[in-house]
Amino acid sequence: MIYLKCKSCGHYNELRSEFLTFCGQCEKKLENNYSEWKNKRPESNFEDFQQEVAVETNGVKTSRLTILKQRYLKQVGRRGVLLTLILVIGVAAVAGGYFGKRVVYGMIFPKLNKASLYKSWETAVIGRQALEISTPMHLGVNDKPLIPEIAQLVEYAKSYRNRGDDGMQIEVNMYSYRPNISNDLEVAGVAAADEMKKSGEISDLKYTSNPVMQSGVDALLQQGTFAFKNAIRLSFCNLLLVSGQHRWEITIRYREDDTTASLAAQRIIKSIRIK
């Protein structure tokens, strides 16, 4: 893995894209971020940035060969094997129809390992208006450009999510809206549900929505199930919290028939605190 080292606190931030701007530990702006580096070297690209600035966990600069090797392994590693299996089963899906699709997506969404309930969980603190959350897997920075309609309403945004085939998808998004923008909890809940309904991958959405108090903050808990690509049913929990101009959105998805993941999701929700 390659990282950007924060000059303020010394934390190594995993460098997954050119949009890494703030330290995941102290939340301060990274002096060596790609955007500012690019302004000084307009003729260079992200690969050049990785070669010049990125470091490994031991602080040694990565070579171009290392970067290419990591990129190759990322592309053809465990997911490469999985994709090969999916292609094989995909042929069966054409012939076997619905059953074949269930097998394919059952592999993409494995059940959560029961040992996850008993091992030590990681606790992450996210955003300037910090949210604390404990999970059985690592959450990494997932910052991405906002669509123009949202970007013009927001002063600050932060996103984290887990990677890999962990048996559960967890995503945490935090937004600070501009002072003149309404930030209503019920509107946030409707928007979250509408976004799911508009997804081309989701159908037969069924859920309940209940107001709750989470860490002294007004919140809305949405829980339900949906069909993913008409092949496999997934359960989900959406926890939305609103305080002033700040909004936090926590999304958890897992297989409907996964009782272990259901217990883990409840524990994750209970762990959430606004600092």
N, C-alpha and C positions, 0 to 999 in steps of 0.2 A: 504494500500500500504506500501511497505517497501523500505528503502532508504539507500544509503551510504552518510554520511555527509563529505563534503570536508573540510579538516583541514585548507586550505588556505583562503577560502572565506566564509565558513559556509553554502554553498548551499547544499540542499538535492537532491541527484541524484537518480531517481527511479531505483531500482535494479531489472532489468528484466532478466538478464543473467549473466554468469560468465565472459563475455567479457567487462563489464563496467570498463574502465581504466582511462579515463580523465573526469574531471568535466565539465558538460554541461554549467556552468556559466562562470568560469574563464579559462577553458581549461587546467588547470594544472593537472598533474598526481595525481591521488588519492593515498595517502599513504596506505590506507587500501583496496587496490584492491585485488581481489580473487587470481590472479596469484602469487603475492608476498606472500600472506597469505598461499597459498597451498605449496609453496616451503619450508616453515617452518613447515608445518604439512602435509607431503605427505600421511599420512594414513587417512586424513579427506576428506570430500566431500563438495559439494556446499551447501547442506542442513546444515551441521555443520557451514559453513561460515556464512550463513544467520542468524543462531541462535546466533552466537557469536558476529558478527560485525554489522548486519543490525539494523536500528533504524526506528521508526515511525516518523511522521512529528513533533511530540512534543519532539523528542529527546530521548524517552524511548526505551530501547532495546526490541526487539520483542521476545516473547517466541516461543518455538517450536509449541505450540498449535496455536498461532496466525498465524504462517507461514503456517501450515497445513490448517487452516481455510481459509486463503486468497487464497491458491492454489485451495482449493475445490470450493470456490465461483467463482474463475476465470474460472474454468472448467465447472461449471454447472449454472452459472448466466444467464445473458440475452442471451448469445450465446447458452446455453443449451436449452433454450426455442426455440430459432431460429432453432437449429439443429433438435429438435423434430418435429417442423412444416415442416422442409425440408424433413425429413424422410416420413412424412405423404404425403406431396405433391409429393415426389419422387415416391411413389407408383402410383400416378395419372400420373406422367410423363411417367412411363413405358407404361401405357395404352393410355395416351393422346399424347405421342410423343412430337413433337416440342412445342406445346402449354404448356404442363406440364413443360418442361425445362425452358421456358420463365418465367413462374410463379416463379419457384424456384430461378433462378438467378436474377429475379426482386426483390426478397426479400433480397438477398445478397447485391445487389447494389441499395439501396433505393435512392430516390431523396433528394437533399440537402434541408434542412429546409429554407424557405424563410427568416426567422428571422435572419439567419446567415449573411445576407447582411447588417443588421442594428445594430447588437450588437457590442460590443467592441472586436476587433481582438487582438490576441496575436502576439507579435514580438519576434522572436528568432534570436540569433546571433550564427552562427555555424562555427566551425573549427578554426584552428590557423590563417590561411589566411581567416579572418572572412567574412561570407556572412550573410546579414540581410534579413529576410523574414517575412512578416505578413500574418497570416492565421486565418480563423474563428474557427479553432480547435487547440488543443494543439499538438505540435510536440515533441516527446520524442526520446531519444537516441535509435538508431537501429543498433549499431555496430555489425558486424558479421565477421567471418573469411573470408578472400579473397581466391579465388581459387589460387592454386600455381602459375599458369601462370601469374596472375596479381600481386600477392604478391611480386614476385621478381622484379617487375618494380616500386613499390611504396614505398616511405619512410614514408608516413603518410596518413591515411584514416579516415574519419568521416562520420557517417550516422545518419539521423534523419527521423522519419515518424510519422504519426498520427495513433491512435489505435481506434478500435471499428467501429461501423456502422454509420459513419458520413455522408454518402452520397457522399463522395469524398475521393480518396486515394492520399496522398501527400507524396513524398519521396525526400529527399535532400541528395546527396552524394558528398563528397569533397575528392579529391585525390591530393597529392603532389608527382610527379614522380621524380625518381632519375635523377641527372644531365645529364647522358648520354642517356636518353630516350627521343625520339621525342614526343612532345605533340601538335599535330596538330588539329585544330578545325574541319576541314572537315573530318578527320579520326575519330574524336570523334562522329560526326554526323552519319557517316556510321555505326560505331560500335553500336551506340544506336539503329538504325533501324534494323540492323542485329540481335541484341539480341531479339528484339520483334518478328521478323519473325521466329526465331528458337524456340520460345516458343511453346510448345504443346497446350497451351490454347488459342492462338491467331491465327486467320485466316482472310482472306480478308482485309488485312491492306491497307489503303489508307491515304496518307498524303502529305503535302507540307513542304518544308524546305527552310527557308529564313534567310539570314545573317542579324543581327541587332546589334546595339550598346547598351549595357546595363550597366549603371553606369560607362561609360568610358572604358568598356571592350568589346572586340570582342566576339560576341555570335551568336548562331544559334538557331532559333526557329522552332521546328517541331510541326505541328498541323494536326490532322486527326482523323480517326475512325477505329475501327476493330471489328470483331465478337469475343466475348468471349465464348469459348467452343461451338460455333455454336448455341448459344441460345439467346444472348442479345448483342446489339451493344453498345460499349462504345466510348466516345470521349477521346482524350488525348492531352496534351501539354508537350513537352520536351524542356526545355531551357538548352542549354549547353554553358558554358563560359570557355574561356581559357586565361590564362595570365602567360607567362613564363612556369614554370614547374607545375603550379597549374591548376586544372580542377574542375569545379562545374557542377553537373548534377541535375536538378530539374524536377521531373516527376509528373504530375497531371492527374488523371483518374476519369471519372464520366460518368453517363448515357448520351447517345447521345440525348435523348429527354428531358434532364434536363436544361431548360433555366436559372434557378437560379444558378446552378453550373457553367454554361458557363460564366456568369457574374462574379462570384466569382473567377474563374480561371484567367480571364483577370486582375482582380484587384490584385491577388496574384503575377502574373508575373510582373506587374508594380511596385510592392513594393520591388522587389529584388534589393539589393545594395551590392557592394563589399566594405568592410570597408577599 
